[in-house]
Amino acid sequence: MTVVPLSVDKAYLTLQALWRNHGPLPIKLCTKPDHTFAEQYELKEDPPVGSLRVAGYPGVTKICTVPMQWSSYTMGPQTESVMTEHFVVASGSVYTFRWQICQGLLSKKHSEHSSCDRELIWRSQQAVNAQASHQGQDR
């Protein structure tokens, strides 16, 4: 994860998701935009203590859905694949990021695609006004 300040109230955020294919065969990912993607959500309300499910949580606002930019992708057998995505975030906000990869049809017997996902909850740093923090020291 890399954070680069953009302004007092925004920053660039680069996230990487690691996917492992431990199996002996390659996995060809489905590249339909609504099957393999990254999503950014902002968490706004104070949730109750306990398990948090992003889906259905009333304090979640979807910021964007980013489809993967490749037309085909194959995860080699016994390899790791790193997928990188960039976002713009507001200072002091809490976000959740969700990645989903679609493995397509696992066999001819299945009629639906199989997918895997990852989620990350992250808080951006509150912007610090450097001029205001030095004013009290100049006395």
Backbone as JSON, one array per atom type, in Angstrom:
{
  "sequence": "MTVVPLSVDKAYLTLQALWRNHGPLPIKLCTKPDHTFAEQYELKEDPPVGSLRVAGYPGVTKICTVPMQWSSYTMGPQTESVMTEHFVVASGSVYTFRWQICQGLLSKKHSEHSSCDRELIWRSQQAVNAQASHQGQDR",
  "N": [[0.85, -1.16, 0.0], [0.57, 2.16, -0.89], [0.63, 5.59, -0.13], [0.18, 8.79, -1.38], [0.27, 12.18, -0.81], [-2.08, 14.44, -2.2], [-3.43, 16.84, -1.94], [-4.43, 19.12, 0.69], [-6.74, 17.9, 1.56], [-6.96, 15.47, 0.18], [-5.64, 12.33, -1.15], [-3.54, 10.12, -3.09], [-3.98, 6.64, -3.41], [-2.47, 3.55, -3.62], [-3.22, 0.24, -4.04], [-2.53, -3.25, -3.64], [-3.51, -6.47, -4.55], [-2.99, -9.77, -3.66], [-3.06, -12.82, -5.23], [-3.17, -16.31, -5.12], [-2.39, -19.24, -6.91], [-2.44, -22.28, -5.99], [-2.75, -24.7, -7.13], [-2.19, -27.45, -9.52], [-2.84, -26.78, -12.11], [-3.36, -24.24, -14.67], [-5.35, -21.24, -14.15], [-7.77, -19.69, -15.89], [-8.96, -16.51, -15.89], [-12.19, -15.01, -15.83], [-13.01, -12.21, -17.65], [-15.12, -10.44, -17.74], [-16.57, -7.24, -17.16], [-18.31, -7.01, -14.93], [-17.66, -9.18, -13.44], [-14.93, -9.52, -12.71], [-13.18, -7.34, -10.79], [-12.4, -4.26, -8.95], [-13.58, -2.57, -6.04], [-14.48, 0.48, -4.42], [-15.52, 1.71, -1.33], [-17.02, 4.03, 0.93], [-17.15, 4.27, 4.42], [-19.5, 5.54, 6.56], [-21.19, 5.76, 8.86], [-21.39, 5.08, 12.41], [-20.87, 1.88, 13.21], [-22.62, -0.83, 14.93], [-21.13, -2.76, 17.6], [-19.62, -5.81, 16.74], [-19.88, -8.29, 14.13], [-19.11, -7.1, 10.88], [-20.64, -6.63, 7.89], [-20.14, -5.59, 4.73], [-21.86, -5.6, 2.51], [-25.13, -4.61, 2.43], [-24.88, -3.02, 4.7], [-26.0, -0.06, 6.16], [-24.49, 2.3, 6.33], [-22.71, 2.51, 4.23], [-21.26, 3.83, 1.33], [-21.0, 3.42, -2.05], [-18.21, 4.23, -3.92], [-16.81, 3.74, -6.34], [-16.6, 1.34, -9.04], [-14.14, -0.6, -10.46], [-13.37, -2.1, -13.36], [-11.18, -4.75, -14.4], [-8.36, -4.11, -16.51], [-7.55, -5.8, -18.56], [-7.8, -8.02, -21.38], [-7.58, -10.73, -21.3], [-6.54, -13.12, -18.84], [-4.41, -15.31, -17.25], [-3.78, -17.28, -14.49], [-0.9, -18.77, -13.64], [0.03, -22.2, -12.86], [0.77, -22.92, -9.45], [1.65, -20.32, -8.74], [1.96, -16.79, -7.86], [-0.09, -13.97, -8.24], [-0.11, -10.51, -8.61], [-2.31, -7.89, -8.38], [-2.79, -4.57, -9.17], [-4.23, -1.47, -8.19], [-5.3, 1.94, -8.39], [-6.49, 4.63, -6.36], [-8.34, 7.59, -5.39], [-8.49, 9.23, -2.34], [-10.22, 10.73, 0.44], [-8.99, 12.8, 3.06], [-8.94, 11.61, 6.41], [-11.09, 9.87, 6.2], [-12.89, 6.69, 6.29], [-12.49, 3.74, 4.55], [-13.57, 0.91, 2.63], [-12.23, -1.6, 0.62], [-12.88, -3.74, -2.03], [-12.0, -6.6, -3.76], [-12.64, -8.65, -6.52], [-12.24, -11.69, -8.19], [-13.09, -13.62, -10.99], [-13.44, -16.97, -11.69], [-14.6, -18.17, -13.79], [-16.48, -20.79, -15.42], [-16.24, -23.68, -13.52], [-16.47, -26.28, -14.28], [-18.03, -28.23, -16.88], [-20.38, -29.07, -15.84], [-21.32, -27.14, -14.15], [-23.41, -24.24, -14.05], [-23.04, -21.66, -13.27], [-20.64, -19.04, -12.71], [-17.63, -19.22, -10.76], [-16.3, -17.38, -8.03], [-13.79, -15.46, -6.23], [-13.08, -13.37, -3.44], [-11.63, -10.45, -1.85], [-11.36, -8.29, 0.96], [-10.66, -5.12, 2.4], [-10.38, -2.93, 5.09], [-9.72, 0.43, 5.65], [-8.29, 3.39, 7.03], [-7.84, 6.71, 6.1], [-5.27, 9.11, 6.72], [-5.75, 11.94, 8.85], [-5.65, 15.18, 7.58], [-3.0, 17.42, 8.27], [-2.61, 20.69, 9.16], [0.12, 22.39, 8.51], [0.95, 25.04, 8.97], [-0.75, 25.93, 11.03], [0.07, 24.26, 13.1], [2.56, 25.24, 13.71], [2.17, 27.81, 14.65], [1.77, 28.11, 17.44], [4.32, 27.69, 18.41], [5.91, 29.85, 17.85], [6.1, 31.84, 19.76]],
  "CA": [[0.0, 0.0, 0.0], [1.31, 3.41, -0.98], [-0.2, 6.78, -0.04], [0.88, 9.99, -1.81], [-0.61, 13.33, -0.64], [-2.47, 15.17, -3.41], [-3.74, 18.18, -1.45], [-4.68, 19.08, 2.13], [-7.87, 17.02, 1.88], [-7.0, 14.26, -0.66], [-4.39, 11.61, -1.4], [-3.58, 8.96, -3.98], [-3.76, 5.39, -2.7], [-2.21, 2.4, -4.48], [-3.41, -1.03, -3.34], [-2.21, -4.46, -4.38], [-4.14, -7.69, -4.06], [-2.2, -10.95, -4.0], [-3.87, -14.01, -5.49], [-2.31, -17.49, -5.27], [-2.92, -20.46, -7.51], [-1.64, -23.37, -5.43], [-3.06, -25.92, -7.86], [-1.27, -27.9, -10.58], [-3.34, -26.35, -13.42], [-3.6, -22.8, -14.79], [-6.72, -20.76, -13.99], [-8.08, -18.58, -16.79], [-9.97, -15.67, -15.25], [-13.25, -14.38, -16.62], [-12.69, -10.77, -17.65], [-16.31, -9.6, -17.87], [-16.42, -6.12, -16.22], [-19.07, -7.19, -13.7], [-17.21, -10.42, -12.8], [-13.59, -9.34, -12.15], [-13.13, -5.89, -10.56], [-12.1, -3.73, -7.61], [-14.58, -1.59, -5.64], [-14.14, 1.38, -3.31], [-16.67, 2.16, -0.56], [-16.74, 4.87, 2.09], [-17.95, 3.92, 5.6], [-19.83, 6.83, 7.15], [-21.87, 5.71, 10.15], [-20.76, 4.32, 13.48], [-21.56, 0.6, 13.25], [-22.67, -1.48, 16.24], [-20.05, -3.71, 17.87], [-19.93, -7.15, 16.23], [-19.47, -8.57, 12.76], [-19.46, -6.07, 9.91], [-20.82, -7.08, 6.51], [-20.25, -4.41, 3.89], [-23.11, -5.73, 1.75], [-26.31, -4.39, 3.25], [-24.62, -2.09, 5.8], [-26.6, 1.21, 5.73], [-23.54, 3.42, 6.34], [-21.73, 2.32, 3.16], [-21.51, 4.51, 0.05], [-20.08, 2.94, -3.1], [-17.54, 5.32, -4.62], [-16.58, 3.34, -7.73], [-16.26, -0.03, -9.43], [-13.1, -0.53, -11.48], [-13.14, -3.38, -14.02], [-9.78, -4.99, -14.75], [-8.08, -3.53, -17.82], [-6.99, -6.75, -19.51], [-8.81, -8.8, -22.12], [-7.47, -12.12, -20.84], [-5.57, -13.26, -17.76], [-4.28, -16.69, -16.78], [-2.92, -17.48, -13.33], [-0.14, -19.98, -13.84], [0.0, -23.14, -11.73], [1.7, -22.72, -8.34], [2.21, -18.97, -8.85], [1.26, -15.69, -7.21], [-0.38, -12.86, -9.14], [-0.37, -9.26, -7.91], [-3.13, -6.96, -9.15], [-2.61, -3.23, -8.61], [-5.23, -0.48, -8.56], [-5.08, 3.26, -7.78], [-7.71, 5.32, -5.94], [-8.22, 8.89, -4.73], [-9.19, 9.14, -1.05], [-10.33, 11.97, 1.23], [-8.31, 12.73, 4.36], [-9.74, 11.36, 7.59], [-12.23, 8.98, 5.91], [-12.71, 5.25, 6.41], [-12.88, 3.08, 3.31], [-13.35, -0.52, 2.43], [-11.93, -1.94, -0.76], [-13.25, -5.13, -2.31], [-11.52, -7.13, -5.03], [-13.26, -9.93, -6.89], [-11.81, -12.32, -9.44], [-14.02, -14.65, -11.43], [-12.73, -18.11, -12.26], [-15.39, -18.73, -14.89], [-17.12, -22.08, -15.12], [-15.25, -24.63, -13.03], [-16.62, -27.5, -15.09], [-19.19, -28.18, -17.77], [-21.55, -29.4, -15.04], [-21.77, -25.94, -13.45], [-24.0, -23.22, -14.91], [-22.66, -20.34, -12.76], [-19.21, -18.8, -12.53], [-17.12, -19.23, -9.39], [-15.47, -16.2, -7.79], [-13.12, -15.27, -4.95], [-12.95, -11.94, -3.17], [-10.83, -9.96, -0.73], [-11.81, -6.98, 1.44], [-9.73, -4.41, 3.26], [-10.89, -1.69, 5.68], [-8.56, 1.3, 5.79], [-8.57, 4.79, 7.38], [-6.85, 7.67, 5.62], [-4.79, 10.0, 7.77], [-6.34, 13.27, 8.91], [-4.71, 16.19, 7.09], [-2.46, 18.29, 9.3], [-2.28, 22.01, 8.65], [1.46, 22.66, 9.04], [1.03, 26.43, 9.43], [-1.45, 26.02, 12.32], [0.82, 23.56, 14.13], [3.76, 26.03, 14.05], [1.8, 29.09, 15.22], [1.95, 28.11, 18.88], [5.74, 27.56, 18.72], [6.62, 31.08, 17.51], [5.94, 32.85, 20.82]],
  "C": [[0.9, 1.23, 0.0], [0.33, 4.56, -0.94], [0.67, 7.98, -0.42], [-0.08, 11.17, -1.65], [-0.84, 14.06, -1.97], [-2.74, 16.63, -3.06], [-3.97, 18.06, 0.05], [-5.77, 18.06, 2.47], [-7.96, 15.75, 1.04], [-5.62, 13.63, -0.81], [-4.63, 10.54, -2.45], [-3.28, 7.73, -3.14], [-3.56, 4.28, -3.73], [-2.33, 1.14, -3.63], [-3.03, -2.18, -4.25], [-2.9, -5.64, -3.72], [-3.31, -8.87, -4.56], [-3.14, -12.15, -4.12], [-2.93, -15.17, -5.76], [-3.06, -18.62, -5.96], [-2.01, -21.59, -7.04], [-1.79, -24.66, -6.23], [-2.07, -26.24, -8.96], [-1.68, -27.42, -11.98], [-3.49, -24.83, -13.48], [-5.07, -22.47, -14.59], [-6.9, -19.56, -14.92], [-9.22, -17.79, -16.18], [-10.97, -15.15, -16.28], [-13.03, -12.88, -16.53], [-13.92, -9.9, -17.92], [-16.24, -8.5, -16.8], [-17.19, -6.3, -14.91], [-18.71, -8.49, -12.98], [-15.85, -10.28, -12.12], [-13.34, -7.84, -12.04], [-12.61, -5.57, -9.17], [-13.17, -2.67, -7.32], [-14.07, -0.78, -4.46], [-15.43, 1.85, -2.67], [-16.19, 3.08, 0.55], [-17.69, 4.46, 3.21], [-18.22, 5.19, 6.37], [-20.42, 6.76, 8.55], [-21.1, 4.87, 11.15], [-21.49, 2.98, 13.61], [-21.65, 0.05, 14.68], [-21.5, -2.45, 16.38], [-20.5, -5.09, 17.4], [-19.42, -7.29, 14.8], [-19.95, -7.47, 11.82], [-19.51, -6.7, 8.53], [-21.04, -5.84, 5.67], [-21.54, -4.45, 3.09], [-24.28, -5.57, 2.71], [-26.11, -3.45, 4.43], [-25.11, -0.7, 5.38], [-25.63, 2.39, 5.67], [-22.49, 3.34, 5.25], [-22.18, 3.08, 1.91], [-20.5, 3.99, -0.96], [-19.54, 4.15, -3.84], [-17.34, 4.95, -6.09], [-16.39, 1.83, -7.84], [-15.28, 0.07, -10.59], [-12.92, -1.9, -12.1], [-11.65, -3.54, -14.35], [-9.55, -4.6, -16.21], [-7.5, -4.51, -18.85], [-8.09, -7.56, -20.17], [-8.72, -10.29, -21.79], [-6.38, -12.17, -19.77], [-5.59, -14.71, -17.3], [-3.32, -16.73, -15.61], [-2.21, -18.82, -13.52], [-0.21, -20.9, -12.65], [1.11, -22.83, -10.73], [2.42, -21.37, -8.46], [1.4, -17.99, -8.01], [1.08, -14.58, -8.24], [-0.72, -11.63, -8.29], [-1.16, -8.36, -8.85], [-3.11, -5.62, -8.43], [-3.73, -2.31, -9.09], [-4.95, 0.8, -7.79], [-6.42, 3.93, -7.5], [-7.35, 6.71, -5.43], [-9.07, 8.81, -3.48], [-9.21, 10.51, -0.37], [-9.64, 11.77, 2.58], [-9.3, 12.49, 5.48], [-10.94, 10.44, 7.38], [-11.86, 7.52, 6.09], [-13.28, 4.61, 5.14], [-12.81, 1.57, 3.45], [-13.16, -0.72, 0.94], [-12.21, -3.42, -0.95], [-12.73, -5.49, -3.69], [-12.26, -8.43, -5.29], [-12.62, -10.42, -8.18], [-12.77, -13.47, -9.73], [-13.23, -15.75, -12.13], [-13.49, -18.75, -13.4], [-16.08, -20.0, -14.45], [-16.06, -23.07, -14.68], [-15.31, -25.96, -13.76], [-17.85, -27.34, -15.96], [-20.49, -28.49, -17.03], [-22.14, -28.17, -14.35], [-22.34, -24.92, -14.43], [-23.64, -21.81, -14.46], [-21.15, -20.25, -12.58], [-18.86, -18.83, -11.04], [-16.22, -18.02, -9.2], [-14.85, -16.24, -6.4], [-13.03, -13.78, -4.71], [-12.1, -11.68, -1.93], [-11.41, -8.61, -0.34], [-10.76, -6.42, 2.39], [-10.44, -3.17, 3.79], [-9.67, -0.85, 6.03], [-9.01, 2.72, 6.12], [-7.45, 5.67, 6.83], [-6.47, 8.6, 6.77], [-5.5, 11.34, 7.69], [-5.28, 14.26, 8.44], [-4.27, 17.07, 8.25], [-2.08, 19.62, 8.65], [-0.96, 22.43, 9.28], [1.57, 24.08, 9.6], [0.37, 26.56, 10.81], [-0.65, 25.34, 13.42], [2.07, 24.34, 14.54], [3.41, 27.33, 14.74], [2.04, 29.16, 16.72], [3.41, 28.06, 19.29], [6.51, 28.86, 18.51], [6.54, 32.14, 18.6], [7.19, 33.06, 21.57]]
}
